[in-house]
C-alpha cells in the first residue's frame, strides 16, 4: 500500500470519527477482551461520567463497578452486580433495554456483537420521548374516561380519531367513521350560513363554540354544546381540528317543557295569555316599523257554562280543546290563536289590514262554531261573540288595543250574541 492510499484511508477513518462524534447518540466499541477501544464524546454526557474518566483500553469491569457504586443498576452487593453484568457481557449476544438512571434520565441501550468478538453499543437519551409517551398515555386515559364527545379531524376535515363518548353519543365506531367528514352527522336543522359562520370563525379566530344539532347513526336527533379548536402548522395552515361536544338534549328538552308550561295552555296547547301578550307586542312593534295595520279578534263562547253545568268539567274541557282546533283551522299558520282563560280566546291576524278580509275570517269562525261538536257521542251546540279591532294608531299601547277588541266583543253579546262587532 503506497503512502497516498494510506493517507486517504486515514482521512476516511477520521471522517468517520468526526461523524460519530457529532451524533446525538453515545457510541462505544468493546473488543473481544471487553476493553473499550472506541467511544464518542456523547458517552460521557449521556451516562454522566466524570471528565476524562473514560480511556481507550479501559476494562468494562471497571465501568460496571463504577456504575454499580453510584446506583446505576439498583441496590445490592457491588461485587455480585458486577459479576452478573460481566456474565451477560461475555455472551456477546444482541441486547436492547432501557435503563432509568438515578437522576430520572432514561437511556435506551442497544448492543450488537462484532464478528471478531466484542460488541458495538449505542446509548440514546429517550427521557423526553418517554415523557411524551407518558403524557399521551395519560391523555388517552382522560379521553377514554371523559363524558364529553371528542373527535379530531385532519387538514382535509376527515375524522382521524374519536373517543368512546363520541361512539356512545353518535352510535358510530371509529372504524365506521374514520376518513369521513363530520357532515355525515348533520341534522338538517341548520342552514348553510350556520356552517359557513362556523368555518369563518375557525379560520379567523382559531375556535368556535355554540349549540348545534346532530343526527345519530340510528337517525335520532340530539343537541350538543360544541367547542371546536384549530391546531396550526408553523406556516399558519390548519393541521387538525379538535371538537369537544357535550350532549345537552335532556337539558334542552327540560327547558322546552318549562317554557311550554309557562307559555302554553295546558288543556288546549294553545298560546296562553303570557305568550299572547308577547306576540301582540311584537306584532305592534312590527306594525309601527312597517306602517302596516293588523287585526285582533277577541272571542267569548256563548252557551259554554250550561255544557259545564250539565255534562261536567271533563266534557267542558274536551269541548274547549275541540273549539281550539276549529279556531286554528280557520286561520293561517302564522296567525296566533290563544286561550286567555275560561272560554275566552283571542286571534292575532297578521297582514290583514282591510275590513273585508277580516270579515272573511270572522264569518269562517262563526260558521265553524255553529256546527255541532261530537264529544264522546254527545252532540253539543255553542256559539261565539266576536270583537274585532284594527291596529292603525301608532301611539296605542297593547292594553289599549286589547281593550278596544274586548269592548267590541261585549257589544256583540249585547246585540244578541253569535255575531261579530268592530271596534
PADO-870404 format. One record per residue (C-alpha): residue number from 1; x, y, z. Coordinates in steps of 0.001 Angstrom, whole numbers, plus 500000, padded with zeros to 6 digits. Layout:
<pts>
{resi: NUM, u: X, v: Y, w: Z}
...
</pts>
This chain:
<pts>
{resi: 1, u: 500000, v: 500000, w: 500000}
{resi: 2, u: 501541, v: 503339, w: 498998}
{resi: 3, u: 501591, v: 506500, w: 501090}
{resi: 4, u: 498734, v: 508075, w: 499129}
{resi: 5, u: 496457, v: 505123, w: 499789}
{resi: 6, u: 497337, v: 505151, w: 503480}
{resi: 7, u: 496689, v: 508893, w: 503677}
{resi: 8, u: 493312, v: 508516, w: 502007}
{resi: 9, u: 492407, v: 505675, w: 504369}
{resi: 10, u: 493374, v: 507774, w: 507372}
{resi: 11, u: 491303, v: 510649, w: 506070}
{resi: 12, u: 488287, v: 508377, w: 505588}
{resi: 13, u: 488650, v: 506989, w: 509099}
{resi: 14, u: 488959, v: 510483, w: 510547}
{resi: 15, u: 485782, v: 511491, w: 508706}
{resi: 16, u: 484011, v: 508514, w: 510285}
{resi: 17, u: 485251, v: 509512, w: 513721}
{resi: 18, u: 484163, v: 513116, w: 513220}
{resi: 19, u: 480732, v: 511919, w: 512128}
{resi: 20, u: 480355, v: 509661, w: 515165}
{resi: 21, u: 481357, v: 512488, w: 517482}
{resi: 22, u: 478564, v: 514634, w: 516052}
{resi: 23, u: 475878, v: 512020, w: 516655}
{resi: 24, u: 473236, v: 512806, w: 519234}
{resi: 25, u: 473675, v: 509223, w: 520462}
{resi: 26, u: 476541, v: 507900, w: 522543}
{resi: 27, u: 478631, v: 505224, w: 520843}
{resi: 28, u: 481144, v: 502671, w: 522128}
{resi: 29, u: 483099, v: 499635, w: 520885}
{resi: 30, u: 484465, v: 496914, w: 523178}
{resi: 31, u: 486848, v: 494267, w: 521828}
{resi: 32, u: 486802, v: 490530, w: 522494}
{resi: 33, u: 488671, v: 491107, w: 525775}
{resi: 34, u: 485889, v: 493520, w: 526831}
{resi: 35, u: 488181, v: 496531, w: 526654}
{resi: 36, u: 486927, v: 499920, w: 525496}
{resi: 37, u: 488589, v: 500600, w: 522156}
{resi: 38, u: 486430, v: 503449, w: 520913}
{resi: 39, u: 483825, v: 505879, w: 522219}
{resi: 40, u: 482475, v: 509252, w: 521162}
{resi: 41, u: 482121, v: 512449, w: 523141}
{resi: 42, u: 478417, v: 511861, w: 523843}
{resi: 43, u: 479140, v: 508805, w: 526022}
{resi: 44, u: 480416, v: 510974, w: 528869}
{resi: 45, u: 477446, v: 513319, w: 528549}
{resi: 46, u: 474623, v: 510751, w: 528322}
{resi: 47, u: 475943, v: 508375, w: 531022}
{resi: 48, u: 477276, v: 511246, w: 533137}
{resi: 49, u: 480836, v: 510032, w: 533654}
{resi: 50, u: 483370, v: 512404, w: 535257}
{resi: 51, u: 485522, v: 514414, w: 532819}
{resi: 52, u: 488329, v: 512353, w: 531289}
{resi: 53, u: 487135, v: 509272, w: 533179}
{resi: 54, u: 486912, v: 507019, w: 530135}
{resi: 55, u: 490026, v: 505957, w: 528223}
{resi: 56, u: 490863, v: 503567, w: 525459}
{resi: 57, u: 491756, v: 500100, w: 526751}
{resi: 58, u: 489588, v: 500583, w: 529853}
{resi: 59, u: 488184, v: 497223, w: 531064}
{resi: 60, u: 484408, v: 497006, w: 531012}
{resi: 61, u: 484557, v: 495601, w: 534561}
{resi: 62, u: 485877, v: 498967, w: 535778}
{resi: 63, u: 482919, v: 500738, w: 534180}
{resi: 64, u: 480464, v: 498220, w: 535670}
{resi: 65, u: 481947, v: 498701, w: 539140}
{resi: 66, u: 481845, v: 502486, w: 538898}
{resi: 67, u: 478199, v: 502390, w: 537817}
{resi: 68, u: 477260, v: 499835, w: 540498}
{resi: 69, u: 478748, v: 502025, w: 543226}
{resi: 70, u: 476672, v: 505033, w: 542177}
{resi: 71, u: 473466, v: 503014, w: 541971}
{resi: 72, u: 473064, v: 502783, w: 538187}
{resi: 73, u: 471933, v: 499160, w: 538456}
{resi: 74, u: 469868, v: 499499, w: 541606}
{resi: 75, u: 470613, v: 498346, w: 545145}
{resi: 76, u: 472566, v: 495182, w: 546038}
{resi: 77, u: 476016, v: 493750, w: 546621}
{resi: 78, u: 478500, v: 495573, w: 544375}
{resi: 79, u: 480622, v: 492512, w: 543545}
{resi: 80, u: 477550, v: 490399, w: 542796}
{resi: 81, u: 476157, v: 493089, w: 540481}
{resi: 82, u: 479486, v: 493418, w: 538639}
{resi: 83, u: 479866, v: 489654, w: 538152}
{resi: 84, u: 476313, v: 489393, w: 536854}
{resi: 85, u: 476988, v: 492150, w: 534349}
{resi: 86, u: 480235, v: 490552, w: 533232}
{resi: 87, u: 478453, v: 487248, w: 532709}
{resi: 88, u: 475972, v: 488897, w: 530372}
{resi: 89, u: 478663, v: 490807, w: 528501}
{resi: 90, u: 480738, v: 487686, w: 527857}
{resi: 91, u: 477881, v: 486112, w: 525952}
{resi: 92, u: 478366, v: 488638, w: 523159}
{resi: 93, u: 474654, v: 488483, w: 522334}
{resi: 94, u: 472473, v: 491215, w: 520830}
{resi: 95, u: 470758, v: 493165, w: 523570}
{resi: 96, u: 468355, v: 496045, w: 523865}
{resi: 97, u: 466967, v: 497526, w: 527047}
{resi: 98, u: 466132, v: 500769, w: 528810}
{resi: 99, u: 467885, v: 501949, w: 531948}
{resi: 100, u: 466397, v: 504583, w: 534211}
{resi: 101, u: 469317, v: 506343, w: 535845}
{resi: 102, u: 469190, v: 507616, w: 539473}
{resi: 103, u: 468565, v: 511180, w: 538252}
{resi: 104, u: 465497, v: 510018, w: 536282}
{resi: 105, u: 467142, v: 510069, w: 532872}
{resi: 106, u: 466009, v: 507181, w: 530675}
{resi: 107, u: 468649, v: 505696, w: 528364}
{resi: 108, u: 467969, v: 503189, w: 525602}
{resi: 109, u: 470944, v: 500817, w: 525178}
{resi: 110, u: 471335, v: 498697, w: 522031}
{resi: 111, u: 474306, v: 496359, w: 521634}
{resi: 112, u: 475313, v: 494108, w: 518745}
{resi: 113, u: 478232, v: 491593, w: 518650}
{resi: 114, u: 481144, v: 492039, w: 516256}
{resi: 115, u: 482354, v: 489183, w: 514011}
{resi: 116, u: 485778, v: 489074, w: 515639}
{resi: 117, u: 484384, v: 489312, w: 519157}
{resi: 118, u: 483344, v: 492256, w: 521279}
{resi: 119, u: 480374, v: 494442, w: 520510}
{resi: 120, u: 479314, v: 497873, w: 519387}
{resi: 121, u: 476774, v: 499728, w: 521545}
{resi: 122, u: 474646, v: 502845, w: 521124}
{resi: 123, u: 473152, v: 504838, w: 524010}
{resi: 124, u: 470203, v: 507169, w: 523381}
{resi: 125, u: 468678, v: 509588, w: 525858}
{resi: 126, u: 464940, v: 508897, w: 525440}
{resi: 127, u: 463811, v: 510805, w: 528539}
{resi: 128, u: 461741, v: 513334, w: 526571}
{resi: 129, u: 460316, v: 510588, w: 524388}
{resi: 130, u: 459202, v: 508690, w: 527460}
{resi: 131, u: 457713, v: 511853, w: 528971}
{resi: 132, u: 455793, v: 512451, w: 525760}
{resi: 133, u: 454624, v: 508854, w: 525695}
{resi: 134, u: 453521, v: 509124, w: 529321}
{resi: 135, u: 451658, v: 512337, w: 528566}
{resi: 136, u: 449984, v: 510660, w: 525598}
{resi: 137, u: 449114, v: 507674, w: 527780}
{resi: 138, u: 447555, v: 509939, w: 530406}
{resi: 139, u: 445752, v: 511918, w: 527695}
{resi: 140, u: 444398, v: 508661, w: 526299}
{resi: 141, u: 443131, v: 507657, w: 529742}
{resi: 142, u: 441464, v: 511060, w: 530175}
{resi: 143, u: 439859, v: 510909, w: 526716}
{resi: 144, u: 438604, v: 507387, w: 527310}
{resi: 145, u: 437103, v: 508394, w: 530665}
{resi: 146, u: 435699, v: 511748, w: 529514}
{resi: 147, u: 431948, v: 512258, w: 529429}
{resi: 148, u: 432374, v: 514708, w: 526549}
{resi: 149, u: 432488, v: 513550, w: 522964}
{resi: 150, u: 435895, v: 514220, w: 521405}
{resi: 151, u: 436696, v: 513985, w: 517704}
{resi: 152, u: 439756, v: 515045, w: 515722}
{resi: 153, u: 439866, v: 515859, w: 512023}
{resi: 154, u: 442875, v: 516345, w: 509750}
{resi: 155, u: 443714, v: 519143, w: 507309}
{resi: 156, u: 441163, v: 517730, w: 504852}
{resi: 157, u: 438453, v: 517802, w: 507548}
{resi: 158, u: 438424, v: 513991, w: 507679}
{resi: 159, u: 437871, v: 512278, w: 511014}
{resi: 160, u: 441027, v: 510584, w: 512317}
{resi: 161, u: 440132, v: 509988, w: 515981}
{resi: 162, u: 437088, v: 509718, w: 518243}
{resi: 163, u: 436826, v: 508758, w: 521906}
{resi: 164, u: 434385, v: 506260, w: 523474}
{resi: 165, u: 431963, v: 509038, w: 524482}
{resi: 166, u: 431697, v: 510065, w: 520822}
{resi: 167, u: 430870, v: 506487, w: 519902}
{resi: 168, u: 428213, v: 506364, w: 522641}
{resi: 169, u: 426645, v: 509695, w: 521620}
{resi: 170, u: 426602, v: 509157, w: 517869}
{resi: 171, u: 426440, v: 505386, w: 517505}
{resi: 172, u: 429396, v: 505493, w: 515101}
{resi: 173, u: 432520, v: 503443, w: 515831}
{resi: 174, u: 435885, v: 504870, w: 514774}
{resi: 175, u: 436289, v: 502161, w: 512131}
{resi: 176, u: 432969, v: 503221, w: 510548}
{resi: 177, u: 433594, v: 506955, w: 510505}
{resi: 178, u: 437366, v: 507278, w: 510131}
{resi: 179, u: 438210, v: 509139, w: 506937}
{resi: 180, u: 434701, v: 510580, w: 506658}
{resi: 181, u: 433755, v: 514219, w: 507216}
{resi: 182, u: 431739, v: 515389, w: 510252}
{resi: 183, u: 428963, v: 516402, w: 507839}
{resi: 184, u: 427796, v: 512782, w: 507951}
{resi: 185, u: 426131, v: 513715, w: 511269}
{resi: 186, u: 424388, v: 516878, w: 510087}
{resi: 187, u: 420827, v: 517070, w: 511340}
{resi: 188, u: 419360, v: 519184, w: 508550}
{resi: 189, u: 418166, v: 521675, w: 511169}
{resi: 190, u: 420774, v: 524309, w: 510319}
{resi: 191, u: 421134, v: 526243, w: 507068}
{resi: 192, u: 424299, v: 526673, w: 505014}
{resi: 193, u: 425016, v: 530055, w: 506619}
{resi: 194, u: 425230, v: 528414, w: 510050}
{resi: 195, u: 428037, v: 526124, w: 508895}
{resi: 196, u: 429715, v: 528909, w: 506933}
{resi: 197, u: 429814, v: 531051, w: 510105}
{resi: 198, u: 431482, v: 528157, w: 511941}
{resi: 199, u: 434109, v: 527827, w: 509218}
{resi: 200, u: 434865, v: 531561, w: 509192}
{resi: 201, u: 435157, v: 531683, w: 512991}
{resi: 202, u: 437668, v: 528832, w: 512978}
{resi: 203, u: 439685, v: 530399, w: 510148}
{resi: 204, u: 439726, v: 533894, w: 511684}
{resi: 205, u: 439855, v: 533143, w: 515404}
{resi: 206, u: 441020, v: 529529, w: 515579}
{resi: 207, u: 437939, v: 528463, w: 517511}
{resi: 208, u: 434140, v: 528253, w: 517549}
{resi: 209, u: 431663, v: 527247, w: 520193}
{resi: 210, u: 427916, v: 527091, w: 520326}
{resi: 211, u: 424802, v: 524972, w: 520284}
{resi: 212, u: 424406, v: 522555, w: 517394}
{resi: 213, u: 422050, v: 519740, w: 516410}
{resi: 214, u: 423392, v: 516389, w: 515226}
{resi: 215, u: 421857, v: 513203, w: 513866}
{resi: 216, u: 422877, v: 509870, w: 515403}
{resi: 217, u: 423598, v: 506818, w: 513285}
{resi: 218, u: 420098, v: 505490, w: 514069}
{resi: 219, u: 418510, v: 508705, w: 512791}
{resi: 220, u: 417711, v: 510241, w: 516191}
{resi: 221, u: 418462, v: 513912, w: 516737}
{resi: 222, u: 420418, v: 515258, w: 519648}
{resi: 223, u: 421555, v: 518715, w: 520704}
{resi: 224, u: 425120, v: 519424, w: 521836}
{resi: 225, u: 427163, v: 522314, w: 523125}
{resi: 226, u: 430272, v: 522050, w: 520986}
{resi: 227, u: 433690, v: 523706, w: 521049}
{resi: 228, u: 435956, v: 523432, w: 518001}
{resi: 229, u: 439648, v: 524402, w: 518215}
{resi: 230, u: 442094, v: 524531, w: 515309}
{resi: 231, u: 445676, v: 523243, w: 515554}
{resi: 232, u: 448047, v: 525029, w: 513181}
{resi: 233, u: 451252, v: 524206, w: 511333}
{resi: 234, u: 454199, v: 526585, w: 511675}
{resi: 235, u: 453126, v: 528263, w: 508439}
{resi: 236, u: 449692, v: 529033, w: 509913}
{resi: 237, u: 447721, v: 526451, w: 507957}
{resi: 238, u: 445338, v: 524175, w: 509869}
{resi: 239, u: 446686, v: 520700, w: 510578}
{resi: 240, u: 443853, v: 519425, w: 512762}
{resi: 241, u: 440595, v: 520440, w: 514392}
{resi: 242, u: 439509, v: 519152, w: 517778}
{resi: 243, u: 435792, v: 519126, w: 518562}
{resi: 244, u: 434624, v: 518611, w: 522142}
{resi: 245, u: 430860, v: 518226, w: 522431}
{resi: 246, u: 428548, v: 517779, w: 525412}
{resi: 247, u: 425112, v: 516251, w: 524884}
{resi: 248, u: 422557, v: 518767, w: 526207}
{resi: 249, u: 419470, v: 517111, w: 524729}
{resi: 250, u: 417910, v: 516394, w: 528128}
{resi: 251, u: 418568, v: 519926, w: 529307}
{resi: 252, u: 417058, v: 521391, w: 526147}
{resi: 253, u: 414009, v: 519148, w: 526489}
{resi: 254, u: 413570, v: 520272, w: 530095}
{resi: 255, u: 413950, v: 523907, w: 529078}
{resi: 256, u: 411429, v: 523398, w: 526284}
{resi: 257, u: 408999, v: 521722, w: 528680}
{resi: 258, u: 409337, v: 524525, w: 531235}
{resi: 259, u: 408959, v: 527137, w: 528507}
{resi: 260, u: 405825, v: 525464, w: 527157}
{resi: 261, u: 404369, v: 525215, w: 530638}
{resi: 262, u: 404941, v: 528939, w: 531061}
{resi: 263, u: 403664, v: 529959, w: 527630}
{resi: 264, u: 401051, v: 527422, w: 526526}
{resi: 265, u: 397664, v: 526498, w: 527881}
{resi: 266, u: 397915, v: 523016, w: 529412}
{resi: 267, u: 394447, v: 521998, w: 528207}
{resi: 268, u: 394288, v: 523192, w: 524603}
{resi: 269, u: 398054, v: 523523, w: 523931}
{resi: 270, u: 397324, v: 526978, w: 522515}
{resi: 271, u: 399448, v: 530008, w: 523474}
{resi: 272, u: 398351, v: 531331, w: 526865}
{resi: 273, u: 397824, v: 534926, w: 527959}
{resi: 274, u: 401568, v: 535450, w: 528552}
{resi: 275, u: 402675, v: 534295, w: 525087}
{resi: 276, u: 399697, v: 536072, w: 523508}
{resi: 277, u: 400830, v: 539357, w: 525021}
{resi: 278, u: 404416, v: 538766, w: 523868}
{resi: 279, u: 403304, v: 538087, w: 520298}
{resi: 280, u: 400892, v: 541007, w: 520333}
{resi: 281, u: 403677, v: 543347, w: 521447}
{resi: 282, u: 405917, v: 542020, w: 518664}
{resi: 283, u: 403136, v: 542499, w: 516107}
{resi: 284, u: 402587, v: 546098, w: 517270}
{resi: 285, u: 406302, v: 546888, w: 517022}
{resi: 286, u: 406403, v: 545410, w: 513528}
{resi: 287, u: 403314, v: 547365, w: 512515}
{resi: 288, u: 404843, v: 550617, w: 513754}
{resi: 289, u: 408059, v: 549911, w: 511853}
{resi: 290, u: 406423, v: 548772, w: 508606}
{resi: 291, u: 403424, v: 551108, w: 508791}
{resi: 292, u: 401007, v: 548229, w: 508166}
{resi: 293, u: 397988, v: 547597, w: 510424}
{resi: 294, u: 396800, v: 544154, w: 511521}
{resi: 295, u: 393673, v: 542856, w: 513205}
{resi: 296, u: 392824, v: 541352, w: 516571}
{resi: 297, u: 389748, v: 539185, w: 517188}
{resi: 298, u: 388509, v: 538721, w: 520733}
{resi: 299, u: 386145, v: 535776, w: 521189}
{resi: 300, u: 383950, v: 534543, w: 524021}
{resi: 301, u: 381871, v: 531346, w: 523773}
{resi: 302, u: 378118, v: 531579, w: 524121}
{resi: 303, u: 376457, v: 528659, w: 525869}
{resi: 304, u: 379587, v: 527104, w: 527341}
{resi: 305, u: 378538, v: 527385, w: 531000}
{resi: 306, u: 375399, v: 525228, w: 530539}
{resi: 307, u: 377571, v: 522498, w: 528994}
{resi: 308, u: 379831, v: 522549, w: 532026}
{resi: 309, u: 376911, v: 522547, w: 534422}
{resi: 310, u: 375026, v: 519771, w: 532587}
{resi: 311, u: 377767, v: 517399, w: 531492}
{resi: 312, u: 380576, v: 518195, w: 533905}
{resi: 313, u: 384019, v: 519762, w: 533628}
{resi: 314, u: 385590, v: 516834, w: 531772}
{resi: 315, u: 383109, v: 517287, w: 528935}
{resi: 316, u: 383697, v: 521042, w: 529073}
{resi: 317, u: 387456, v: 520529, w: 528801}
{resi: 318, u: 387066, v: 518305, w: 525748}
{resi: 319, u: 384808, v: 520912, w: 524174}
{resi: 320, u: 387393, v: 523656, w: 524756}
{resi: 321, u: 390067, v: 521536, w: 523046}
{resi: 322, u: 387787, v: 520968, w: 520064}
{resi: 323, u: 386995, v: 524703, w: 519873}
{resi: 324, u: 390719, v: 525490, w: 519874}
{resi: 325, u: 391333, v: 523142, w: 516958}
{resi: 326, u: 388455, v: 524611, w: 514909}
{resi: 327, u: 389759, v: 528127, w: 515503}
{resi: 328, u: 393232, v: 527090, w: 514281}
{resi: 329, u: 391623, v: 525597, w: 511173}
{resi: 330, u: 390055, v: 528993, w: 510383}
{resi: 331, u: 393285, v: 530994, w: 510268}
{resi: 332, u: 396716, v: 530834, w: 508638}
{resi: 333, u: 399727, v: 529114, w: 510164}
{resi: 334, u: 401469, v: 532393, w: 511017}
{resi: 335, u: 398440, v: 533760, w: 512877}
{resi: 336, u: 398124, v: 533261, w: 516626}
{resi: 337, u: 395158, v: 531582, w: 518295}
{resi: 338, u: 395417, v: 531945, w: 522088}
{resi: 339, u: 393301, v: 530829, w: 525013}
{resi: 340, u: 393234, v: 533627, w: 527545}
{resi: 341, u: 391334, v: 531692, w: 530189}
{resi: 342, u: 387946, v: 530056, w: 530736}
{resi: 343, u: 386039, v: 530212, w: 527450}
{resi: 344, u: 387812, v: 533336, w: 526220}
{resi: 345, u: 390064, v: 533242, w: 523129}
{resi: 346, u: 391987, v: 535789, w: 521056}
{resi: 347, u: 393302, v: 535672, w: 517494}
{resi: 348, u: 396104, v: 537852, w: 516076}
{resi: 349, u: 395656, v: 538079, w: 512298}
{resi: 350, u: 398905, v: 539332, w: 510806}
{resi: 351, u: 398897, v: 541147, w: 507490}
{resi: 352, u: 395110, v: 541540, w: 507421}
{resi: 353, u: 394651, v: 545269, w: 507160}
{resi: 354, u: 391274, v: 545545, w: 505454}
{resi: 355, u: 387790, v: 545212, w: 506916}
{resi: 356, u: 386544, v: 542829, w: 504196}
{resi: 357, u: 389443, v: 540395, w: 504709}
{resi: 358, u: 388836, v: 540305, w: 508434}
{resi: 359, u: 385131, v: 539714, w: 507785}
{resi: 360, u: 386041, v: 536553, w: 505878}
{resi: 361, u: 387949, v: 535209, w: 508916}
{resi: 362, u: 385207, v: 536225, w: 511347}
{resi: 363, u: 382482, v: 534587, w: 509285}
{resi: 364, u: 384554, v: 531375, w: 508974}
{resi: 365, u: 384820, v: 531297, w: 512779}
{resi: 366, u: 381099, v: 531925, w: 513314}
{resi: 367, u: 380214, v: 529184, w: 510817}
{resi: 368, u: 382755, v: 526694, w: 512234}
{resi: 369, u: 381497, v: 527083, w: 515791}
{resi: 370, u: 377849, v: 526761, w: 514738}
{resi: 371, u: 378474, v: 523193, w: 513670}
{resi: 372, u: 377619, v: 520713, w: 516480}
{resi: 373, u: 380517, v: 519193, w: 518424}
{resi: 374, u: 380556, v: 515424, w: 518900}
{resi: 375, u: 382240, v: 514790, w: 522242}
{resi: 376, u: 382275, v: 511098, w: 523188}
{resi: 377, u: 378992, v: 510555, w: 521348}
{resi: 378, u: 377294, v: 513624, w: 522829}
{resi: 379, u: 376261, v: 516383, w: 520391}
{resi: 380, u: 376890, v: 519828, w: 521801}
{resi: 381, u: 375954, v: 523198, w: 520354}
{resi: 382, u: 377556, v: 526509, w: 521227}
{resi: 383, u: 378116, v: 529875, w: 519549}
{resi: 384, u: 380568, v: 532742, w: 519906}
{resi: 385, u: 380587, v: 536509, w: 520213}
{resi: 386, u: 383487, v: 538218, w: 518449}
{resi: 387, u: 385045, v: 541657, w: 518807}
{resi: 388, u: 387359, v: 542913, w: 516045}
{resi: 389, u: 389889, v: 545731, w: 516265}
{resi: 390, u: 392474, v: 547036, w: 513770}
{resi: 391, u: 395825, v: 548308, w: 514957}
{resi: 392, u: 396137, v: 551514, w: 512982}
{resi: 393, u: 397043, v: 554016, w: 515696}
{resi: 394, u: 400843, v: 554022, w: 516293}
{resi: 395, u: 400529, v: 555555, w: 519734}
{resi: 396, u: 398186, v: 552847, w: 521055}
{resi: 397, u: 399575, v: 550508, w: 523729}
{resi: 398, u: 398858, v: 546753, w: 523776}
{resi: 399, u: 396466, v: 547200, w: 526709}
{resi: 400, u: 394537, v: 549929, w: 524906}
{resi: 401, u: 394335, v: 547810, w: 521761}
{resi: 402, u: 393072, v: 544760, w: 523661}
{resi: 403, u: 390539, v: 546898, w: 525496}
{resi: 404, u: 389040, v: 548054, w: 522182}
{resi: 405, u: 388664, v: 544475, w: 520908}
{resi: 406, u: 387210, v: 543395, w: 524261}
{resi: 407, u: 384627, v: 546172, w: 524203}
{resi: 408, u: 383644, v: 545213, w: 520649}
{resi: 409, u: 383158, v: 541613, w: 521816}
{resi: 410, u: 380825, v: 542740, w: 524604}
{resi: 411, u: 378940, v: 544802, w: 522036}
{resi: 412, u: 378292, v: 541559, w: 520116}
{resi: 413, u: 376924, v: 539915, w: 523261}
{resi: 414, u: 374609, v: 542820, w: 523940}
{resi: 415, u: 373414, v: 542738, w: 520332}
{resi: 416, u: 372223, v: 539136, w: 520684}
{resi: 417, u: 375431, v: 537007, w: 520586}
{resi: 418, u: 376573, v: 534692, w: 517794}
{resi: 419, u: 377916, v: 537606, w: 515789}
{resi: 420, u: 380859, v: 539964, w: 515438}
{resi: 421, u: 381289, v: 543682, w: 516013}
{resi: 422, u: 384040, v: 546122, w: 515034}
{resi: 423, u: 385761, v: 548431, w: 517493}
</pts>
